[in-house]
Amino acid sequence: MVDSHSHHRHGNSPVNYGRAFAIGIAANLTYLGGEAVAGVLSGSLALLADAGHNLGDVLGLALSWGAAVLGRRQPSGRFTYGLRSSSILAALANAIILLVVTGGIAWEAIWRISHPMPVASGIIVAVAAIGIFVNGGTALLFSPGSGDLNVKSAFLHLAADALVTAGVVAAGVVIWLTNWLWLDPLVSLVVSAVIVFGTWALLKSAIGLALDAVPEGLDSAVVRAHLLSLPGVAGLHDLHIWGMSTTETALTCHLIMPHGHPGDAALNEMAQQLHHRFGIQHATIQIELADSEEACALTPEHVV
């Protein structure tokens, strides 16, 4: 006879960054509007590239904020985990939007390198200088960071924006002193490269979470070894670890304990160890008392 017990443990609610998202969206939306107008008036592709990047950040912040709100929705009969996984979709959409916007800017920049166009360097320097303070100040709102992929991406994007905008300022100064018009599209290509480099890691993490991969930073082999080392555990199978959202990790497994059921207190202790040692907030553990002749149908590793 197989005795089974499921134990669930949820972590604490993530920090509410609603105010930070609201301020970040408002500040960056206002700035990118002015930057886009300045880019058109000055003829600067570098400013337009930076405005495109800021647009991606605004959309990303909006998606992340929406996902944070949805993630607090209670589970229902249809969505038994709630809507916390919407944060994964937001991170994925954020990465795709940034790459699409960047591709358009880079295409135009390549053409302009061989067909330089006059730019108003003074406007470039003034507008980009404002952007350093807007992006840098907004990034500080997310600096506590937590373990949320969306909050982390918001901080990294905004901080990178501040550095990239500083490069645009430097390019504007050089163009003003030398009249090297080719420098403007070259800087926009550098901006695009920075965006792609930073976005690639976000895209990789988001795709992994969307495909129920083991979250980055967590080694399933170490978790398996820990579970097998627990008193009374003779075997383990059907181990699955995945991200329920960008902040929560879940685990399910079958533990073979032929000498008897450990009891609720022991199962609670197992879940607490998984939480504190590995950051796994939601553990479901099934205990099996059967010997090898009555092996569970889910024992083979290829069966899920």
C-alpha positions in Angstrom: 0.0 0.0 0.0 1.4 3.4 -1.0 1.0 6.1 1.5 1.3 9.6 0.1 1.4 13.1 1.6 1.5 16.5 -0.1 3.0 19.5 1.7 2.8 23.0 0.3 4.9 26.0 1.5 4.6 29.4 0.1 7.2 32.1 0.5 6.5 35.6 1.6 4.8 38.0 -0.8 7.3 39.9 -2.9 8.0 43.6 -2.2 5.4 45.9 -3.8 7.2 48.0 -6.3 4.0 49.7 -7.6 5.1 53.2 -6.6 8.6 52.7 -8.3 6.9 51.4 -11.4 4.5 54.3 -11.6 7.3 56.9 -11.1 9.6 55.1 -13.6 7.0 54.9 -16.3 5.9 58.5 -15.9 9.5 59.9 -15.8 10.7 57.8 -18.8 7.6 58.4 -20.9 7.9 62.1 -20.5 11.6 62.1 -21.2 11.4 59.8 -24.2 8.8 62.0 -25.8 11.0 65.0 -25.5 14.1 63.0 -26.7 12.2 61.7 -29.8 11.2 65.2 -30.7 14.8 66.4 -30.1 16.1 63.6 -32.2 13.9 64.4 -35.1 14.7 68.2 -34.9 18.4 67.6 -34.5 18.7 64.8 -37.0 20.4 62.6 -34.4 20.0 58.9 -34.8 21.8 58.4 -31.6 19.1 60.3 -29.7 16.4 58.3 -31.6 18.2 55.1 -30.7 18.2 56.0 -27.1 14.6 57.1 -27.3 13.7 53.7 -28.8 15.6 52.0 -25.9 13.6 54.2 -23.4 10.4 53.2 -25.2 11.3 49.6 -24.7 12.0 50.3 -21.0 8.6 52.0 -20.6 6.8 49.1 -22.2 8.8 46.7 -20.1 8.1 48.6 -16.9 4.4 48.6 -17.7 4.4 44.9 -18.5 6.3 44.1 -15.3 3.9 46.3 -13.2 0.9 44.6 -14.8 2.4 41.2 -14.1 3.1 42.1 -10.5 -0.5 43.1 -10.0 -1.7 39.9 -11.7 0.7 37.9 -9.6 -1.2 38.9 -6.5 -4.5 37.4 -7.8 -5.7 34.5 -5.7 -5.9 31.0 -7.3 -9.1 30.0 -8.9 -10.8 26.8 -10.1 -9.3 27.4 -13.6 -6.0 29.0 -12.7 -5.0 26.9 -9.7 -1.6 28.6 -9.3 -3.1 32.1 -9.7 -1.7 34.3 -12.4 1.9 34.6 -10.9 3.4 33.1 -14.1 2.3 36.3 -16.0 5.6 37.8 -14.7 7.5 35.2 -16.9 5.4 36.3 -19.9 6.2 40.0 -19.1 9.9 39.3 -19.0 9.8 37.5 -22.3 7.7 40.2 -24.0 10.1 42.9 -22.6 13.1 41.1 -24.1 11.4 40.7 -27.5 10.2 44.3 -27.7 13.7 45.6 -26.9 15.3 43.4 -29.6 12.7 44.5 -32.3 13.2 48.2 -31.5 17.0 47.8 -31.5 17.0 46.0 -34.8 15.2 48.9 -36.6 17.6 51.4 -35.1 20.7 49.4 -36.0 19.5 48.9 -39.6 19.1 52.7 -40.1 22.5 53.3 -38.4 24.3 51.0 -40.8 22.9 53.0 -43.7 23.8 56.4 -42.2 27.4 55.4 -41.6 28.0 55.6 -45.4 25.5 58.4 -45.8 26.2 60.8 -42.9 23.7 63.5 -42.2 24.1 66.8 -40.3 23.1 66.8 -36.6 22.6 69.5 -34.0 25.3 68.5 -31.5 24.2 71.1 -28.9 20.7 69.6 -28.7 22.2 66.1 -28.5 24.4 67.0 -25.5 21.6 68.9 -23.6 18.9 66.3 -24.1 21.2 63.3 -23.4 22.5 65.0 -20.2 19.0 65.2 -18.8 18.5 61.5 -19.6 21.5 60.6 -17.4 19.6 62.0 -14.4 16.2 60.6 -15.4 17.5 57.0 -16.0 19.9 57.0 -13.1 17.4 58.4 -10.7 14.7 55.9 -11.8 17.1 53.0 -11.5 17.7 53.8 -7.9 14.0 53.1 -7.2 14.6 49.4 -8.1 18.1 49.1 -6.5 16.9 46.9 -3.6 16.4 44.3 -6.4 15.1 41.3 -4.5 15.1 38.1 -6.6 12.5 39.2 -9.1 13.7 38.9 -12.7 11.4 41.7 -13.7 12.7 44.1 -11.0 16.3 43.1 -11.7 15.8 43.7 -15.4 14.2 47.1 -14.7 17.2 48.1 -12.6 19.8 46.8 -15.1 18.1 48.4 -18.1 17.7 51.8 -16.4 21.2 51.8 -15.1 22.6 50.8 -18.5 20.5 53.6 -20.0 22.2 56.1 -17.8 25.7 54.8 -19.0 24.6 54.7 -22.6 23.2 58.2 -22.4 26.5 59.4 -21.0 28.1 58.0 -24.2 25.6 59.9 -26.3 26.6 63.1 -24.5 30.3 62.4 -25.2 29.5 61.7 -28.8 27.6 65.0 -29.1 30.6 66.9 -27.7 33.0 65.2 -30.1 30.7 66.0 -33.1 30.5 69.6 -32.0 34.3 69.9 -31.8 35.2 67.8 -34.9 32.1 67.7 -37.1 32.5 63.9 -37.5 29.0 63.2 -38.6 29.6 59.5 -38.9 30.1 59.3 -35.1 26.3 59.7 -34.5 25.2 56.5 -36.3 28.3 54.7 -34.9 27.2 55.6 -31.4 23.7 54.4 -32.1 25.2 51.0 -33.2 27.2 50.9 -29.9 23.9 51.6 -28.1 22.2 48.8 -30.0 25.0 46.4 -29.2 24.8 47.3 -25.5 21.0 46.7 -25.6 21.3 43.3 -27.3 24.1 42.2 -24.9 22.0 43.1 -21.9 18.7 41.8 -23.3 20.2 38.4 -24.3 20.6 37.2 -20.7 17.0 38.4 -19.9 15.7 36.6 -23.0 17.5 33.4 -22.1 16.2 33.4 -18.5 12.7 34.2 -19.6 12.6 31.4 -22.2 14.0 29.0 -19.6 11.3 29.9 -17.1 8.6 29.7 -19.8 9.7 26.2 -20.6 9.7 25.1 -16.9 13.5 24.9 -16.7 15.2 24.7 -13.4 15.7 28.4 -12.4 19.2 29.8 -12.9 21.3 29.6 -9.8 19.7 26.4 -8.6 21.4 23.0 -9.2 18.9 20.1 -9.4 21.7 17.6 -8.7 22.5 19.3 -5.4 18.8 19.3 -4.5 18.6 15.6 -5.4 21.6 14.8 -3.2 20.1 16.8 -0.3 16.8 14.9 -0.5 18.6 11.5 -0.7 20.7 12.4 2.4 17.6 12.8 4.5 17.0 10.2 7.3 14.9 7.3 6.2 15.1 8.1 2.4 16.1 5.0 0.4 15.4 6.4 -3.0 14.0 9.3 -5.0 12.3 9.7 -8.4 10.0 12.0 -10.4 11.9 15.1 -9.2 10.7 18.3 -10.9 11.9 21.8 -10.2 10.5 24.9 -12.1 9.7 28.5 -11.7 6.1 29.3 -10.9 6.9 33.0 -11.5 10.0 35.2 -11.7 10.3 35.0 -7.9 8.8 31.7 -6.8 10.2 28.2 -7.3 8.2 24.9 -7.0 9.3 21.3 -6.5 7.6 18.0 -6.7 9.1 14.6 -6.0 8.5 11.0 -4.8 10.6 9.8 -1.8 10.9 6.1 -1.1 10.9 5.6 2.7 10.3 1.8 3.3 10.6 2.0 7.1 7.5 4.1 7.5 5.8 7.4 6.9 7.9 10.2 8.6 4.9 12.2 9.8 3.7 15.7 9.1 6.3 17.3 11.3 9.1 15.7 9.4 7.6 16.7 6.1 7.2 20.2 7.3 10.9 20.3 8.3 11.8 18.9 4.8 9.9 21.8 3.1 11.5 24.4 5.4 15.0 23.1 4.6 14.2 23.3 0.8 12.9 26.8 1.4 15.8 28.1 3.4 18.7 26.3 1.6 17.5 26.5 -2.0 14.8 29.2 -2.0 12.1 26.7 -3.0 8.9 28.2 -1.7 6.4 25.5 -2.9 7.3 21.9 -2.3 5.0 18.9 -2.9 6.5 15.7 -1.5 4.9 12.2 -2.0 6.1 9.4 0.3 6.2 5.8 -1.0 6.5 2.8 1.3 6.5 0.2 -1.5 9.6 -2.0 -2.3 11.1 -2.3 -5.7 8.6 -5.0 -6.8 5.8 -2.5 -6.5 7.7 0.4 -8.1 5.8 3.5 -9.0 4.9 3.9 -12.7 6.8 7.3 -12.6 10.1 5.7 -11.4 11.9 5.7 -14.9 13.6 9.1 -15.5 12.1 9.4 -18.9 8.6 9.3 -17.6 7.1 12.6 -16.5 
